[in-house]
Amino acid sequence: MKKIIVLILVFLSFACKQKAKKEISQAEETSRVDYLPYYEDESFTPKWITPNTEAEKKFHKIPDFKLTNQLGETVTQKTFENKIYITDFFFTTCPGICPKMTGNMFKIQEAFQNDPEVLLLSHSVMPSVDSVAVLKDYAKEYGVINGKWHLVTGDKFQIYSLGREAYFVENDLGEQKSIDDFLHTENFLLIDKNKHIRGIYNGLNRASIAQLITDVKALKKEQG
């Protein structure tokens, strides 16, 4: 009888601890994503700015661009007007990290499939190879929803400039690179409705993707 009582007490103690850990974890996650920081350079030092202020209006934004998607449609900032979007850089013949990155982008697409406020944007870093026809085949292979997820090609200089000078996707902090230096990164970026960078995530990491999805939901609440 004493053994049974001891076992019951041990079980109850363990259950209480697990519940407490879960509650703490949930509280920490909520506090982390209630209000997302802003980013303005390759150091990705978080900046805490009050939305809808002059400081926010003057903060770093993704500039205008003109690219072409898998359907041959022109994609510009107007495509993402009043939208939240997740972006990355890839190429269709990549044998290493790109298939996994694309698979994780697909998971994000699934999470927001029926949400018109959230879009995805993947830039080819080999636009001379990744033609509209090639991107269209790739889109079919990976279950890309047209209109939801744009795979884009276009001018190499523009794409590389966007990646390095606007999105800051590479990890080589302070290293000067030219158009001849290949652009390749596993990073995903979260962009808000006002073209600001609000998050950077490892596109190969499951926990990071889960956090990205959580942050998108928080950003939706913030921006209404």
Secondary structure, 3 states (H helix, E strand, C coil): CHHHHHHHHHHHHHHHHHHHHHHHHHHHHHHHHCCCCEECCCCCCCECCCCCCHHHHHCCCCCCCEEECCCCCEEEHHHHCCCEEEEEEECCCCCCCHHHHHHHHHHHHHHCCCCCCEEEEEEECCCCCCCHHHHHHHHHHCCCCCCCEEEEECCHHHHHHHHHHHCCCCCCCCCCCCCCCCCCCCEEEEECCCCCEEEEEECCCHHHHHHHHHHHHHHHHHHC
